[in-house]
Amino acid sequence: MKRVLSIQDLSCLGKCSITVALPVLSAMGCACSVLPTAVLSTHTAFPDPHCRSMTEDILPMAQHWKTVGADFDAITVGYLADPEQAEQVGKVLDLFSDTVVLDPVMGDHGRLYSRQTPDHVRAMAGLCRRASYLLPNVTEAALLTGLPYRERAEESYLRELAAGMLEFGVKSVVITGFQWDDIHTGFYGCDRETGEFSYKAQRIPRSLHGTGDLFAAVFTGGLMAGKQPCDTAALAAKFVERVVAATPEVSPFGAEFESQIPWLVQQI
């Protein structure tokens, strides 16, 4: 059984981050361990969440695991509560796997999320150099490359973003949540060995919190099952598409991904 470590926040109410990574990766046949960067009462789409940063606890927890013989086949990294956490997470990566899937959770729709700052962007850029696979949305790719953000653009813009992300030295980059036109959404990817790949789906006119975290979890689970980046990215996109379709209304309490787990299991 493949072992995966998920390093991101634990939002106790609202389905995102660890609370979606753990069940999805488990359903895909991985043993998933967690290392919270913060514990929040809710995710940050709710007003004024209570937040406890875990900066001082990240490395001691990982060091204890090392003493009991723990190891991981892959590590996923997401939300950082403080820019200083990038250094601590980097030390955790030194202790364990060389396979790192990084979703640089910082913003969307051209804006930083609440509690995120330009210092977070600089810290995340440093972590990008440690990653094997990068899964930014368009906003995050623009922030990390310094290119202007565009809500809609030609495929040449995505190529430019991807080229900038590949300069961090990663194997593959997948730019998620791109609106291709009025009726299609999807992703654009580039792999150093196999080249470009992309996915287009009929756009469902609703935006749900946590879908990027679901994408990252399925992408990682697919890699652990032996799938190529282009194939596991397509699986992740199809899963998110089904989840959005199965969620009847937009709510900060999260997407109804649970009903689609049986379908996902059948794909592995």
Residue, then its C-alpha position, 0 to 999 in steps of 0.5 A: m500500500k502506498r503511503v501519502l502525507s498530506i501537509q495542509d490546513l485542517s478546517c474543521l467545518g467546510k469540506c476542503s484541504i485535509t478533510v477531503a484529502l484523507p477520505v479521497l486518498s483512502a478510497m483510492g487505496c492509499a494510507c494517508s497521514v496528515l500534518p496540519t499547517a493550521v487548525l481552523s474553525t472553518h475554511t476562510a470562505f466563512p467570515d472570521p474563522h478562528c485559526r491556530s497556526m501550527t508553525e512550531d509543531i510541524l517539524p517536531m511531529a515529522q521528526h517524531w515520525k522518523t524515530v518510529g520508522a515512518d516513511f512516505d511514497a509521496i507528500t502533498v503540500g497545500y495551504l500555508a497559514d504563515p509564510e514562515q511555514a515554508e521553511q519548516v515544510g522544506k525540512v519535512l521534505d528533507l526527511f521523507s519522500d522525493t515525490v512532492v505534489l504541490d498545490p500552491v493554495m493562495g488565491d483565485h479569480g485574480r485575488l489572494y485569499s484572506r490571510q494570504t499576503p505577498d510574503h506567502v507568494r514568495a515563500m510558496a515560490g521557494l517551495c515550488r523548487r522542491a516540488s515534483y508536480l505543481l497544480p496551480n490555478v490560473t491566479e496562482a500561476a500568474l502570481l508565481t511567474g509574475l505574469p499578468y492575470r487573465e480571466r480568459a485568454e488564448e492557449s498561448y497564455l497558458r503555455e506561457l504560464a506553464a513554461g514559467m512554472l516549469e522553470f521551478g524545475v518540476k516534472s509536470v505542471v497542471i494549471t487548473g480551473f481555466q475557463w476556455d470559453d463561454i461554455h467550457t472549463g478545464f485544465y492545461g498541463c505540460d510534462r517535461e517528457t510527454g509534452e502538452f495535455s489538456y481537458k475541456a468539459q461543459r462548464i457548470p455555472r457554479s463555483l464550489h469551495g474545495t474543488g481544487d483540493l479534491f483535484a489535488a487528492v485524486f491527482t496524487g492518488g492516481l500517481m500512486a496507482g501508476k497513472q501518468p500525469c496526463d491521465t491522472a489529471a484527466l481523472a481528477a477533472k472528471f471527478v470534480e466535474r461529477v462532484v459539481a454536477a452532484t452538488p445541487e446548490v452553492s454553499p460554504f459547507g462544501a461540495e457533495f463529493e461523497s456520493q461520487i467516491p464509488w465511481l472514483v474507486q471503480q476507475i483505479 
